[in-house]
Amino acid sequence: DLEIPPPLRPAPSPSHILTMLARSLVLIVAGRAAAFSTVPTDLCTAEIDWENEADAGCDRFFAAGASCDSIWSDFCVEDNPAGADDQPLSSSGCSQCHGNYTTCVSAYNLITDLETKCPRDCEDCDEEEDCDNPCADDQPEHTAATCGTDECGDYLASVTDEDLSTAVEVGFPSCVNTVLSGAAAYGNMGTAYLNLYYRSVARACELYDRLALSTDIDYTTCMGAYSLFTDLETWCPRDCEDCDEEEDCDNPCADDQPEHTAATCGTDECGDYLASVTDEDLSTAVEVGFPSCVNNTVLSGAAAYGNMGTAYLNLYYRSVARACELYDRLALSTDIDYTTCMGAYSLFTDLETWCPRDCED
């Protein structure tokens, strides 16, 4: 029974990776002394209409030396009348703290604002996780019915590559000694992770054309290399999952049911994606991107793809293209390197594919 090995499982989606990371954030509220020596005498007692005049309220604290990450107890001994002693100034909603991704909280807003502007239908979580609104089997987290709005589209159009770079290089690393210390992990994952997550949400919300972010993928990074699987899954979706009895599958295939069929994945979107991935992309991912996953807290297992060579990825892409009846759209070379294990093995798998059996003896 010869078949092309599927990608290693579990293969978490970008949204599921984000969910796992977000739940792992350790929110530690530290006791702080007054951080600045010159504080207006009425700073903590003046009546501020935070609901309607948040910008003016933030300006008063900025004048005293505060940042978007500063909390009430950095400046005031008295309790906050609003009952938010340990909430950062950015949580007031003032515009000065949104779009400035050099601070911890404003960088973290790249995640919280996306959640707010492009809401999920449900949460994709494991059985042992405590979710408020878990997704049913085969239910996607995002659908256009919920997030395919002008508000979501406008937000996606407002976030740029420069914003992601600033957040990853400056904003998230500054979280290390704040109440959002766990968010510093996003800085270690590079811009490829955030780009991949934004693109996955934009696709699900059917607002991909509103993205301001570049859709060019850096295959020298772990997340960029891993997108060779997640993007293929997104643009060329399976009908079901071919998994062993002991595997935990959300949508297992029935007997003799193929994972991919042209009815589901024989689309222009799938064809365009297959036409966008080149031999050079596979080489870069295998030689640089996947090996860099070894120290990734979530995707360390993906480093194994680097050891399998480009022949495995080429073989897998060709098998999907055939099943989706889009083989002519492949940009990848169809020349096979028989000096490799996977290339040699394709003498069987390709024969099975092009000259299928009626049954198995």
PyMOL commands that set and color helices and strands:
alter all, ss='L'
color gray80, all
select helices_A, chain A and resi 14-24+54-63+72-74+89-92+95-97+104-117+144-147+150-158+161-177+181-188+190-204+208-210+222-235+262-265+268-274+279-295+300-323+327-329+341-354
alter helices_A, ss='H'
color red, helices_A
deselect
rebuild
show_as cartoon
